[in-house]
Amino acid sequence: MITTLDHTLKEFIQQALEDAKRTKQSVIVSCIKEVDAIDPLHFFASGEDLFLGERYFWSTPNRDFTMVGLGNELVIENNLTTKERFRDIENEWKRFEKVVVSNETNQVGIGPILFGGFSFDPLKEKSLLWNNFSEAKFVLPKHMLSVIDQKSYITINKLVTPHDELTMCLKHFERSFEIGSALPYQLDCEKGNEFSTIEYKTSEWLKAIQKATNNIKSKEMDKVVLAREVHLKFSDKINPYQVIYNLQQEQPTSYIFEFENGPQHFVGATPERLIKKKDNEVLSTCLAGSIKRGKTEQEDDDLGHQLLHDDKNLLEHAIVVKMIKSAIESCCFDVITPKSPALFKSKNIQHLFTPVKGYAREGFSFLSMVEKLHPTPALGGFPKWKAIEKIRELEPMHRGWYAGPLGWIDHEDNGEFVVALRSGLLEGQNAALFAGCGIVEESDPKSEYLETKIKLKPMMSALGGVVNED
């Protein structure tokens, strides 16, 4: 049930309590207020004392939508090893009646929102690094800040159970609107935290590329994406606020995300939207094929021109476009894609880029679309299931949530998911960074290795480290 502010909050909570007792099912009550401008990173840091390990940060390119969650009012997770993990999350979310107390009836991005992600491949045996991450985990925050087109909104969520009392529920909302007024985050004025680095199983990764190209030449598949990881050990504890701030400053064309899972921070700046849905309009992005940025404007233009006419990269991109367009057409009508790719430029790298747009057919939910798209050939390969099997066989690491779908879904089936690229898993003084490349018949291991070094740069720079040669 979705309702607007026609009565007092007390009356809404009283009705929710009655419904919860009658149905023996908890009800989500969300109260929304427009507030004076709040700095999102300040709000994120304000939750350190009360909600450390239970926070998230999300910001779209150009920063026209930023969302920060503090505290876990509801956690929905599973460790299912099949695609049922998507449906399980969706069914659990839909199970709750939702009462929204607000005057903002048409604003997407406020109210009860579930934020989280899925692992890349639930069938791959877990490593110790990702041991504390479920195959799927989503949270409804206790307190959420949404900054949309320079307007700030606070959403307070309460899971009203059949056993709750009215006075305690009211106190929850009264106390909650005071959150966010303390603990300004600390930023280091100068970068310079020394680190040592270990390139994890690099020789095995290079051998895997050679095996994959041989498999492709023998027609086992058209493309497979192979990733590698680098481990960094810093002399001081990593400052997550500094990392988020640096990513925002240095990667303006990327989505910035941070998901706290206990002491671990999964954080990154990804250029790749997987899917966005608002009402029945659906958008997806094909991003595959890449080359470095130039040191001068002329060199940059020349490199872009080279990328737009490179057979290897055009083939890699065409495979991605074909699959994503097919997946969108299976659940949408009036699907539109440009005839040829354009260039997408970020600070360190430029990609071939093709947008896909359509309108959702009746009967297809948002998470069912996420399921259809994951993983795209840009992250897995083609054919999909053959490529995933090859990744399990050859890739000398466990991806965990790297390259998995991460994002949010609201109470009206709107939402947005990205592919969790250009990312790292941080804990204390340690960071594990990840980067991958699309392997096709013409791939060269040395060139692919150099490409991963470019893709690691956003996180390396955001961490602000200097290499310790000892």
N, C-alpha and C positions, 0 to 999 in steps of 0.2 A: 504494500500500500504506500503510495506517495502522496503527501499532502502538503499544503502551504500553511503559512502562519495566520490562521484564522482564529485560533484560541491561544491560551497561554501554554507555555512549555509544561507546566504542571498537569494540565488536562491531557496533553499528549502522552506524557509518561504514565498517568493513571490509566489511560486506555490501553497502552502497551502492556502494562502489568496485568490488566484483566485478560487481554488476549493471550499473554504468555501462560497464565494460570489455566485458562480454558483449553488451550491447545497442547499444554505441556511442552511448549516449544519456545525458545528464547526469541526475543524481538530486538532488532537493531534500531535504536533511536539516534538520529543524527541532527544536531542543531548547528545551523550555519549563521555566521554574522560577518558582514563586511566590516573591516577594521582599517585603521590608519596604516600607512605603509610599514611593512616589516621586512628587514633584510633576511632572505631565506637561509643564508649560511649562519647568521646569528641565531635564528630560530632553531636550526639543526643543532648548533652547539649548546643552546639553552637546555636541551634534554639530556646533557651528559650525566648529571648527577642522578636523575630519577630513572632515565630510560637507556642507559648505556647498553649497547648490544641489541637494542630494539628500535632502530631508527632507519629511515631511508631518505634519499635525496634524488630528485629527478628534474631535469631541465631540458627543454627542447632547444633546437638550434635557434639562434637569434634571441633566445631567452624570453620569448613571449608567453611561455607557460612554465612555471616552476612549482613543484609540489614537494613538500617535506612532511614526513610522518614521524611522530614520536610515540613510543609505547605500543605494545601489541594488545589491543582490546580483544581481538579474535585472530587465531592462527588456523589456517586450513592448509594441511600438507599431506603428502603421501610419498611412499617409496615404491609405487607400482612400476613394473618394468615393461609395461605395454602402453599403447596410446590411450588406454583407459585413464591414465593419470590426468589428461586434459578434461575428460568428461567428469571425473571424480571431483576435481576442483570446481567446475561449473555447477554440478548438481548440488554440492555442499553450499555454494554461494547462493544459489536460487532457493534453497530450502528455507532461508530466513526471511520472515516478513520484515520490511524496512519502512520506517516512519521518518520522513524528512521534514524538519521544522525550519522553514526558510521563506523569505520573500523572493528569493532568486530562483524563479521557476524554470528558466530556460538555459541556465549557465552550466555547461559541461566542464567537469574538472573539480567540482565541489560535492559535498555530501558523502554518502557511504561509498568508499572506493577501496578495492582490494588491490594491493601492490605486491609484486613478487616475481618469481621466475621458475623456469624449468631447467633441468640439466640437459646437456646436449644429447647424451645417449645413456639411458638408464640400464642398458644391458652390459655396458663396459664395467669391468670390475673396478671398484673405487680405490683410490689411493688415499694415504693418510692425510694428504693435503686437503682433500674435499670430504673427509669422513663425517664432518658435522653438518654437511648440507644435505637436505632431503632431495629426492628426485624432482619434487615440486613443493614449493612453499610460498604461501601468500598470507599477507597480514592486513587486517583492518586496524588502522592506528587509533589510539585513544585521542590524539590531537593531530590535526592536519592543517598546514598552511598551504593555500593555493594562491599564487600570484599570477593573474591572468590579465594580459594587456594593461599592466601597471595598476590593477586593482587587487587588493589583498582580502582574502577571505579565510576565516578560521572555521573549521568543522570539528565539532566535538562528537565523538561516537560513544555510545553506551550499549553494551549487550545486556538487555533487560531480561533477567531469568524469572521463572515462576516463583522463585524464593526471595526475590529482592523486595525491599521496602521503599515506599515513595520518598521518604525524607532522605535516604541515602542516595537515591538516584538524583534527586535535585542537587544535593551537595556536590556530586560528581561534576555536574555541569557548571556550578558556581565556581568551584576551585579551578576547573580546567581553563577557563578564560583568562586566568592570571598567568598561565604558562607562557614562556617566551620573553619574559622581561628581565632575565638575568644572564650572567655568564657570557660576556662577549668573547667570541673566539679569538685565539691568539694566532697571529701570522708571523712567520719569520721574515725579518726585513731582508735578509740575504740568504740565498741558497748556498749550500756547501756541506751538507751532511755526507761524510765519506761512506763509501760502500765497497765491498768486494763482490765479485760476480762469479756465478757458476753457470756455464751454458749446459743445461741438463740434457745429456744423451744426444749431443749434436751429431756425432758420427753416425749413430743409429738412424737419426732423422734423415741425413743425406743419403744413406743406403736405402731407406724407405722410399725416397723420391725416385731413385733409380729403378727399384722394383716396380713402383707404381707406373712409371712410364713404359716399362716392358709389358706390364699387364694391359695398358691402354693400347699399345701397338698390337697386342695379340687379340684385341677387340673384346676384352672382358668388360670394359666400361669406356665411357667417353671422357670422364673427368673425375678426379678425386681431390679433396682438399686435405692437406696434411699440415698439422700444427706442431709447433715446438714451444718449450718453455725455458725461461731464464730465471734463476733464483738470485736475489740480491740480499746481502746482509749489511745493514746500516750500522754506523757507530752509535747513533741515537735512535730513540723511538720515533717512528714515522708519525707525523702530524696529519691526521686525515683532513682537517679543515684546510690546511695549506694545499694538500693535493687537490681537493675539490676546487678551491679558489684558482689554483694554477691552471687546471683543466678549463675552467670557465673563461679565463683570460686568453689562453693559448689556442683553444679549439672552438672558436665561435660558431663553426658550421656543424658541430657534432652535438649529439645528445650526451648529457653528463648524468651519470648514475652512480649511486652508492647504496649498497644494501648491507646493513650490519646483521651479522649472524653470530651472536655472542661476541667473542673477542676478535672475530674476523671481519674484515671490510672487503666486500667485492665492489670494486670501483673502476670506472672507465669512461672513455669518451668515444662513443661509437658513431660513425657517419651513417649507419645503415638502419633505416626503418624497416621492420618486417611487415607490419600492417597497422593501419589506423582506421577506426570506424566511428563515424558520427552520424547518428540516426541510421539511414541505410546507405550512406556514401562510404565507399571503401577505397583506401589508397594503399599501394604497396610500392616498393622500390627495388629495382634491379641494380646492384652495384657489384661489378666484377670486371677485372682487367685493370691494372694499375701501373703507374710509373712515377718516378720521383718528381718533385718540384724543381724548377730551375732557379739558379742564383740571380739571374736577371730576368726582366720581363720578356725579353726576346728569347732567351733560353727556355723559359717556362712555356711560351707559346710554341716553340719548336718541339719540345717534349710532348706537349698536348697533341700537336698535329701528328707526331709519330705514333702516339697511343691510338688515335682515332683511325689510323691506317695500318695497324699492326695485326697481321693475320692470327697470331697466337692469342692475343688478348681479345680480338673480335670474336673468335671462336668460343673462348671461355665465356664471354659476355652473352653471346647468342644462346648458349646452353641454359644460362640462368633465366633469360627473358622467356624462353620457350616454356620452361617449367612453371615459373611464377604466373605467367599469363594463363596457362592451362589450369593451374590450381584456382586462380581467381574466377575464371570462366565457369568452373564447376559449381560455384556458389553465388555467382553474380551475373547480372545482365548488363548490356551496353558497356562492355569492357573496351577501354581505349588505351593504346600504347603508341608512342611515336615510331616512325619507320626506322630511324637510326639513333644511336646513342649520342648523348651530349657528354660534356666533361663536368665532373664534380671535383672541386679543388678544396682540400683542407691544407693546414699549415705545412705538413711534411710530405704529402702524397696527393696524386690526382687519379681519379678513377673514371671508368666508363659508367655512364648513368642513364637508366631508362625508367621513367615512372609508369605505373600501371594504375588505372582508375576504373571503378565499376560501381554497381549498386546491388546491395545484398538481396538475394532471393529470399522469399519467405521460407522459414524453416531452418535457416542456417544461422547458428549463433556465432558470436564473435570468437569464442575459444575454439569452436570447431574449425574456423578459418585459420587460426593460429596453428592448429594441429595439421591442417592440410599443407601449410606452407613450410613447416619445419621438418628437416632442415632444407633450405634452398640449396641449389647447386653451388652457390657462392660460398657455402659453409660446409657442405657435405660432398656433393658431386652429383654425377648423373650416369646411369640410372640411380635413383635415390638409395634404394635398399642395398644394392650391390656396392655402392660407394661407402655406405655406413659399415658394411661388413669388412670392407677393405681397410677402413680407418681403424676398426677394432684390431685387425690383424697386424697392421704395419706401424701405426702411430705409437711412438715410445713415451706416451704420457697419458694421463687421464684428464679430459677436458673439464670435468665438473660442470659448472655453469658457464664457463667460457664458450662463446658461440651459441649459447642457448637462447630461447626467447625470454625476454625480461620486460616487464611493463605493468600496466594497470587496466582494470575493468571496473565500470561503475554499476549502479543499480538499474540502469536502463540499457545495458548491453553496449554502451559506448566504451571506447578505450583505445590504447595504443601500445604496441610492443615493438621493441628494437631487437637487433641481434647483438648480443653482448660481446662486442669486439673491442680492440685497443684497450684491453682491461688487465687488471691484476688483482690478486688476492693478497691483502695486507694483514699482518698480525705482529704487533710489537715492533721489533727492529727488522722484520723479514718481509720480503715482497717476492711473489712469484708472478712473472709477466708472461703473456701468451701472444703468439702471432702465428698465422698460417698462410698458405699459398694454394691457389688452384693449380693442380697438376694436370696437364694435357700432354699429348704425344710429343710436342716439341719442347717440353720443359727441360731446363738445364739446372741441375742441383745447385751449382754455384750462384746462378742468377736468382734462384728462389731464396737462397740463404740471404743474399743481399736485400731482397725485397722484405723479408721478415725483419731485418735490422731497421729498415725505414718504418715499418709498422709498429715497432717497439718504441720508437722515439717519443710519441705523445706521453706515454706513461713514464718513461725514463726522465723526460724533462719535468713533468709534473711532480715527480718525487724529489726533484731538486738536488740530486746527488752528484758527487764528483768521485771519479774512480780512484780507489785506493790500490796502488800498484804493488803493495807489499804482499 
